[in-house]
Each structure stands twice: as C-alpha cells, then as structure tokens.
Amino acid sequence: MKELKEWFVPWLFTAREYDASILDKAWANPDYGRLMLNENPIPPSEKVVKAVTEAVKKGNRYPDSMKALRTKIGKMYELGPDNVALCNGSSEVIDVMMRLFLQPGDEIIMSTPTFGLFPPRAELCGGKVVQIPLREGDLQYDVEGMLGAINEKTKLILIINPNNPSGVFIDDADLKRFCETGIPLCIDEAYRDYHPEFSSKAPLIKEYPNVFLSVTLSKAHGFAGIRFGYVLGTEEMINAFNTMFLPWNVNLMSMAAAEAILDNPEEIQEKVKHNNNWMDTFYSELKKLGLNPFKAHGNYMLVDATMTGKTTSEILQAALEMEKIYLKRIGEIHGKTGYFRVTPGLDEENERFMRFINNYFG
C-alpha cells in the first residue's frame, strides 16, 4: 500500500511556504507593536461595524452575486459590473490567477524581492517562478531584464504598482511594454489608495484584454481581517476568474463592510492621512540617522541599513528586545543583508519605533 505522501501532487513538497507564523506571536503578545505586516492600525468605524452586524442577522442565507456592489466598484473605474469579480482579499486573486494560467512547467515572471505569497502559489500549481532582481540603487523594476526573460513557457507576468517592498511606481511607458506582449499581466494595486494622485491602470484593460487588476481593501481601508478584494478585467477575463472562484467566496458580512466603507470615503481619507504623516516622519528621521529609507507610496517603508554593518536578524531582534516591536524581515538584496521594512502603527507604537531607531542607530 502506498504511503499517504505518495498520493499528493509532487510540487506540494517543493513549493516555497508563505510563513505567517509571526501573527501567532503578535496575537499572543498584544503589548508588542505590530509594525511588520502592512496592517492598518485604525479599526473599522461604527458605520462598518453596524453594517456587518445587520448582515450577520441574515447569515442563514447564501449571498447573491452582489450586482449593486459590483456596479458601485465598477463606476469607480468607469467600468460595468461585469468587469468586476469579488473575492476573499487579493490573496484569493493570487491563488486563482496561478490556477487559471499555469500548468506544470509554465513560467511566471516577477521581480525579487516581491510579496512573499506570489512564488509559493505559483509553485503549488507546478509552475516555475522566474524572478528578476530589482535594479540596484533605485530598486525600480528591471524592465529590460523581465522582458528579456520571456519565452514560449511564459504564461503570466506580475507587476505590483507600487511595488512591495520597494514602494516604487513603475513608469507608464514601461508598464505598456508589458501590456503589449499579449501575455496575461496582473497589475496589483493593493496600495494605490495611499497615493490616489497616481491614477489606476484600469483603463488599460479596454485596450489590452490580457491585462487584469488585483485590488484589496486590506490596506488603506483597514480590512485585513475582514477579507475583501476584487479583480478588474474584460468580461471574458472576469468570467474566467468567476469560473475558478468558489461559489459564495465572499460572505455577506465582508460585502456589507465593503459597501459601508465605500460609501464613507472620509474614513479611508482619515486612515490614509494617519499613514502618510507617519511615513514622512519615519523618512526624515531615518535619513538623519544616515540610513537609506526608500520613499514610501504604500503603508510600508523599506529601509536600507546595510551601511551600519548590522544584519537584518540583529536589527529585528534588537527591536523586539529594546521596544517590543515587530519589524518585517527582508532577505538579502543584491547579496547584502541589513534591510528591513516598517509599517506605521498607532501613535504609541510609532513613537516606540522612533525611540528604537534613535537608540540603536544613533
């Protein structure tokens, strides 16, 4: 008789794992500052709470397709309801897009570093992840390198805009070059709401049917634990996603929360202001200390502390010991250690971070 492991698909054992174990530690230590996972520190408003409370009273019923909500979202981009698919946060988009486009041996092109969930979900489909390092210095996408990596096995390309963890927006002209390949292209706009002066790239789907956008309400809207996101694309693209999504993948409470916050833009603006004010403060203080913070366009800042001689592990451990704050581990970039990422938390948590950097790097 076969052992159980012999029944599993072989790529189950070779795929990278997305490690979210830091959340267990954070929940178990509520006095520690959660500055590590791009969460929004401001809880949902009473309007959202009330909407969710009303929705749970109908929790015995299956949800419908929420055409009204899809219409509302579509109008934000001058699109129709059939150009919108709702989902359980953009994590579900990441999973489903791999299963839509990748067969074993197919390739997806992305940058490195990138959001850590993309590579394992591709590898769990038997796909090959082709990662092109960001350019040295400005950590912008290496457009020539990525385009040069395209071959007959390339079935998907990823552009996060602004990129995670570097926080950089790609130039429009460079983005169009990816669109014009005709290869399915995911443009992830998880963080664009923090800088709405950078317009959404949704209009590209009208010209390029291979393009789709991934959007989440986990960041500027503060819905990381509520789980709501959506995909924008042509009707053909959205039909494909809806076919692959599970029925009822978004629950009534999440949809009610989304509708409530979209009807209350002041709540989003308040959260964005809190984030951006602290981002500016972090940037100026880190620069004064001789570190190299990358200008943030999301709710995270990549910090280059390699010139100090401190390793990433040493920095993260010191933050825990000195001020009880969790920072995000960033692997080596161009062979150098000493990078980390910080997300603004509540005022008190941010003040602890300021004390830490001044005492540790000062």
C-alpha positions, 0 to 999 in steps of 0.5 A: 500500500502506498504511503499517504505522501505518495498520493499528493501532487509532487510540487506540494513538497517543493513549493516555497511556504508563505510563513505567517507564523509571526501573527501567532506571536503578535496575537499572543503578545498584544503589548508588542507593536505590530509594525511588520505586516502592512496592517492598518492600525485604525479599526473599522468605524461604527458605520462598518461595524453596524453594517456587518452586524445587520448582515450577520442577522441574515447569515442563514442565507447564501449571498447573491452575486452582489450586482449593486456592489459590483456596479458601485466598484465598477463606476469607480473605474468607469467600468460595468459590473461585469468587469468586476469579480469579488473575492476573499482579499487579493490573496484569493486573486493570487491563488486563482490567477496561478490556477487559471494560467499555469500548468506544470512547467509554465513560467511566471515572471516577477521581480525579487524581492516581491510579496512573499505569497506570489512564488509559493502559489505559483509553485503549488500549481507546478509552475516555475517562478522566474524572478528578476532582481530589482535594479540596484540603487533605485530598486525600480523594476528591471524592465529590460531584464523581465522582458528579456526573460520571456519565452514560449513557457511564459504564461503570466507576468506580475507587476505590483504598482507600487511595488512591495517592498520597494514602494516604487511606481513603475513608469507608464511607458514601461508598464505598456511594454508589458501590456503589449506582449499579449501575455496575461499581466496582473497589475496589483494595486493593493496600495494605490489608495495611499497615493490616489494622485497616481491614477489606476491602470484600469483603463488599460484593460479596454485596450489590452484584454490580457491585462487584469487588476488585483485590488484589496481593501486590506490596506488603506481601508483597514480590512485585513481581517475582514477579507475583501478584494476584487479583480478588474478585467474584460468580461471574458477575463472576469468570467474566467476568474468567476469560473475558478472562484468558489461559489459564495467566496465572499460572505455577506458580512465582508460585502456589507463592510465593503459597501459601508466603507465605500460609501464613507470615503472620509474614513479611508481619507482619515486612515490614509492621512494617519499613514502618510504623516507617519511615513514622512516622519519615519523618512526624515528621521531615518535619513538623519540617522544616515540610513537609506529609507526608500520613499514610501507610496504604500503603508510600508517603508523599506529601509536600507541599513546595510551601511551600519554593518548590522544584519537584518536578524540583529536589527529585528531582534534588537527591536523586539528586545529594546521596544517590543516591536515587530519589524518585517524581515527582508532577505538579502538584496543584491547579496547584502543583508541589513534591510528591513521594512516598517509599517506605521502603527498607532501613535504609541507604537510609532513613537516606540519605533522612533525611540528604537531607531534613535537608540540603536542607530544613533 
